[in-house]
Amino acid sequence: MKLVVGLGNPEPRYQGTRHNVGFDVVDRLASQLAPGQAWQRDFYSLLIKAVADSQALLLVKPQTYMNRSGMAVAALVQFYQVPFSDLLVICDDLNLPLGQLRLRARGSCGGHKGLLDVERQLGTTDYPRLRIGIGSPPLGQGAADYVLQRFHPEEQPVIEEAVQRAAQAVFVWATQGIEAAMNRFNVRQSAALPDEKRLAPEPENNARQ
């Protein structure tokens, strides 16, 4: 089984904020891979079991608030004895342009406090992560306030497409591996594949609608 962890903050007041795009991707995966299933609460998280092709996934939304995300992740990794390479953490990134994806097999937290706590609790930076660009705060606005704001109406189509592409990237990571996912999705937003609207690839003899 592989763990797919979206970072965010619980409570309705945080829904739709820039800091919660990790939750949004996991919600999208749940709706497409496990439709109708209810979230279960355990390990300081909301959980849904899903399947990508024949690969079992555990979709995770930690309920510990962003800055303590590592407590939930470490508990799940330890209980299920998941190799770090089978853990994917999804988060926002204000150093990336709006909608751009960046997959890495390992790396530093880059100042993201959720990733920092995951690294602290796991004792390693050797786990895959998927960052979703939310754009930089405007001049004069602090990062802490910016990430807790909702997207502007003109940004919604871009971030909606990014969430769908991120869900597709998770599917490719789970079924084909990190290198395949990186090669396919580490592209600029303008070069992304706008027609990827579903997770499982269509059969070759089926025309796109």
C-alpha positions as CSV (number, residue, x, y, z in Angstrom):
1,M,0.0,0.0,0.0
2,K,1.1,3.6,-0.7
3,L,0.3,6.6,1.3
4,V,-0.9,9.8,-0.4
5,V,-1.0,12.7,2.1
6,G,-2.4,16.1,1.3
7,L,-1.4,18.8,3.7
8,G,-3.8,21.5,4.9
9,N,-5.8,22.8,7.9
10,P,-9.1,21.3,9.2
11,E,-12.2,23.5,9.9
12,P,-14.5,25.0,7.3
13,R,-12.9,28.4,7.6
14,Y,-9.8,27.0,5.9
15,Q,-11.6,25.4,3.0
16,G,-10.6,26.8,-0.4
17,T,-7.5,28.6,0.9
18,R,-4.2,28.5,-0.8
19,H,-2.6,26.5,2.0
20,N,-5.2,23.7,1.6
21,V,-4.6,22.7,-2.0
22,G,-3.1,19.5,-0.7
23,F,-6.5,18.6,0.8
24,D,-8.1,19.6,-2.5
25,V,-6.0,17.1,-4.5
26,V,-6.8,14.3,-2.0
27,D,-10.5,15.1,-2.1
28,R,-10.3,14.9,-5.9
29,L,-8.6,11.5,-5.8
30,A,-11.2,10.3,-3.3
31,S,-14.1,11.4,-5.6
32,Q,-12.5,9.7,-8.6
33,L,-11.0,6.6,-7.1
34,A,-13.3,5.8,-4.2
35,P,-16.7,7.5,-5.1
36,G,-19.2,7.2,-2.3
37,Q,-16.8,6.1,0.4
38,A,-17.0,8.0,3.7
39,W,-13.9,9.4,5.4
40,Q,-12.8,7.5,8.4
41,R,-11.0,9.2,11.4
42,D,-7.9,7.5,12.7
43,F,-4.2,8.3,13.2
44,Y,-5.0,12.0,13.7
45,S,-6.3,12.0,10.2
46,L,-9.2,11.5,7.8
47,L,-8.6,8.4,5.7
48,I,-10.1,6.7,2.7
49,K,-8.8,3.5,1.1
50,A,-8.7,3.6,-2.7
51,V,-7.2,1.6,-5.6
52,A,-5.3,3.0,-8.6
53,D,-5.3,0.2,-11.2
54,S,-4.3,-2.7,-8.9
55,Q,-2.2,-0.4,-6.5
56,A,-3.8,0.1,-3.1
57,L,-3.7,3.7,-1.8
58,L,-4.5,5.2,1.5
59,L,-5.6,8.8,1.0
60,V,-4.8,11.0,4.0
61,K,-5.9,14.4,5.3
62,P,-4.1,15.1,8.6
63,Q,-6.3,16.9,11.1
64,T,-3.4,18.1,13.3
65,Y,-3.2,21.5,11.5
66,M,-0.4,22.3,9.0
67,N,2.4,22.9,11.4
68,R,2.0,19.5,13.1
69,S,1.4,17.4,10.0
70,G,4.3,15.2,10.8
71,M,2.6,13.6,13.8
72,A,-0.1,12.1,11.6
73,V,2.3,11.1,8.8
74,A,4.8,9.4,11.2
75,A,2.0,7.5,12.9
76,L,0.7,6.1,9.6
77,V,4.2,5.2,8.3
78,Q,5.1,3.4,11.4
79,F,1.8,1.5,11.7
80,Y,1.7,0.4,8.1
81,Q,5.5,0.0,7.8
82,V,5.5,1.9,4.5
83,P,8.8,2.6,2.9
84,F,9.5,6.3,2.5
85,S,9.5,5.8,-1.3
86,D,5.9,4.8,-1.0
87,L,4.9,8.0,0.8
88,L,3.8,11.0,-1.3
89,V,3.1,14.3,0.4
90,I,1.2,17.0,-1.5
91,C,1.4,20.7,-0.5
92,D,1.2,24.3,-1.7
93,D,4.2,26.3,-2.7
94,L,4.3,30.0,-2.9
95,N,7.7,30.0,-4.7
96,L,6.1,28.4,-7.8
97,P,3.9,30.2,-10.3
98,L,0.2,29.6,-9.9
99,G,-0.8,26.2,-11.1
100,Q,2.7,24.8,-11.7
101,L,3.5,21.4,-10.4
102,R,6.8,20.1,-9.1
103,L,7.4,16.5,-8.2
104,R,10.6,15.5,-6.4
105,A,11.8,12.1,-5.0
106,R,13.4,13.9,-2.0
107,G,14.5,17.3,-0.9
108,S,14.3,20.0,1.7
109,C,11.2,21.6,3.1
110,G,12.0,24.9,1.3
111,G,10.5,26.8,4.2
112,H,7.1,25.0,4.1
113,K,6.2,24.4,7.8
114,G,4.1,21.3,7.0
115,L,6.9,19.6,5.2
116,L,9.3,20.8,7.9
117,D,7.3,18.9,10.6
118,V,7.0,15.8,8.4
119,E,10.8,15.8,8.0
120,R,11.3,16.4,11.7
121,Q,9.0,13.5,12.7
122,L,10.2,11.0,10.1
123,G,13.9,12.0,10.6
124,T,14.5,12.1,6.8
125,T,14.0,14.2,3.7
126,D,14.0,11.1,1.5
127,Y,10.3,10.9,0.6
128,P,8.5,12.0,-2.5
129,R,6.6,15.3,-2.5
130,L,4.3,17.1,-5.0
131,R,4.2,20.9,-4.7
132,I,1.5,23.0,-6.3
133,G,2.2,26.6,-7.1
134,I,0.0,29.1,-5.5
135,G,1.9,32.2,-6.6
136,S,3.8,34.8,-4.5
137,P,2.2,37.2,-2.1
138,P,1.8,40.8,-3.4
139,L,4.3,43.4,-2.3
140,G,3.7,44.3,1.3
141,Q,1.7,41.2,2.3
142,G,3.2,38.6,4.5
143,A,3.3,35.0,3.5
144,A,1.4,33.8,6.6
145,D,-1.6,35.9,5.6
146,Y,-1.3,35.2,1.9
147,V,-1.5,31.4,2.2
148,L,-4.6,31.6,4.4
149,Q,-6.5,33.6,1.7
150,R,-8.8,32.1,-0.9
151,F,-8.0,32.2,-4.6
152,H,-9.3,35.2,-6.5
153,P,-12.1,34.4,-9.0
154,E,-9.7,34.9,-12.0
155,E,-7.3,32.3,-10.4
156,Q,-10.0,29.7,-9.9
157,P,-9.8,28.1,-13.4
158,V,-6.0,27.8,-13.2
159,I,-6.0,26.2,-9.8
160,E,-8.9,23.9,-10.7
161,E,-6.9,22.6,-13.6
162,A,-3.8,22.3,-11.4
163,V,-5.7,20.2,-8.9
164,Q,-6.8,17.8,-11.6
165,R,-3.4,17.5,-13.1
166,A,-2.0,16.9,-9.6
167,A,-4.5,14.1,-9.1
168,Q,-3.3,12.6,-12.5
169,A,0.3,13.0,-11.3
170,V,-0.5,11.0,-8.2
171,F,-2.1,8.3,-10.3
172,V,1.0,8.1,-12.5
173,W,3.3,8.0,-9.5
174,A,1.3,5.2,-7.9
175,T,1.2,3.1,-11.0
176,Q,4.3,3.9,-12.9
177,G,6.8,5.4,-10.4
178,I,8.3,8.7,-9.5
179,E,10.5,9.1,-12.6
180,A,7.6,8.7,-15.0
181,A,5.5,11.2,-13.0
182,M,8.3,13.7,-12.9
183,N,9.0,13.5,-16.6
184,R,5.3,14.0,-17.4
185,F,4.2,16.6,-15.0
186,N,7.3,18.8,-14.1
187,V,6.4,21.2,-16.9
188,R,5.4,24.8,-16.8
189,Q,1.7,25.5,-16.6
190,S,1.6,26.8,-20.2
191,A,3.0,23.5,-21.4
192,A,0.8,21.3,-19.3
193,L,-1.7,18.8,-20.8
194,P,-5.1,20.6,-20.5
195,D,-7.1,17.6,-21.9
196,E,-6.3,15.2,-19.0
197,K,-9.6,15.2,-17.2
198,R,-9.6,11.7,-15.8
199,L,-7.2,9.6,-13.8
200,A,-7.1,6.2,-15.6
201,P,-5.8,6.5,-19.2
202,E,-8.3,5.8,-21.9
203,P,-8.0,2.7,-24.1
204,E,-6.2,3.5,-27.3
205,N,-9.2,2.6,-29.5
206,N,-11.4,5.1,-27.7
207,A,-11.5,8.6,-29.2
208,R,-11.5,11.5,-26.8
209,Q,-14.8,13.3,-26.5
